[in-house]
Amino acid sequence: MTNYKPYIPESLSELMDFVVPMIGEAPKFQDETGYFPGQNIDTEFYALIEGFGRVCDKIGEDRYAKATDIVARMKAIFLEAEDENDPKTMQGIYLIHELIDLIDEVRAQRVASKLKDDDGRVTGD
């Protein structure tokens, strides 16, 4: 399949659902099931950056800049990693955890502030 189109997260919870599985997909981010033969590190990191762009208004410019910096460093590290046993893979996974912490922080603040999501509920999205 040459026209693989990655899924772009639209909300903070979707972004979290996208980021967490990256831990198990590192460092190559290639689909091993056969369902997404075009999936690779470029498509996954494109989707990640686009997802953060779609929630930029919710996370703020400073956090957006921090997130995109982390994503760029992650991709560079994973491109250097040979396989999942390479120490660089663990360095990249630590950065994934930084993204998870960033998303958790924003969601917690949104709940504490009782900010409503697009559906009018207080969910952290």
Helices and strands as residue ranges (DSSP letters): H 12-19, H 22-25, H 41-54, H 56-59, H 61-80, H 87-112
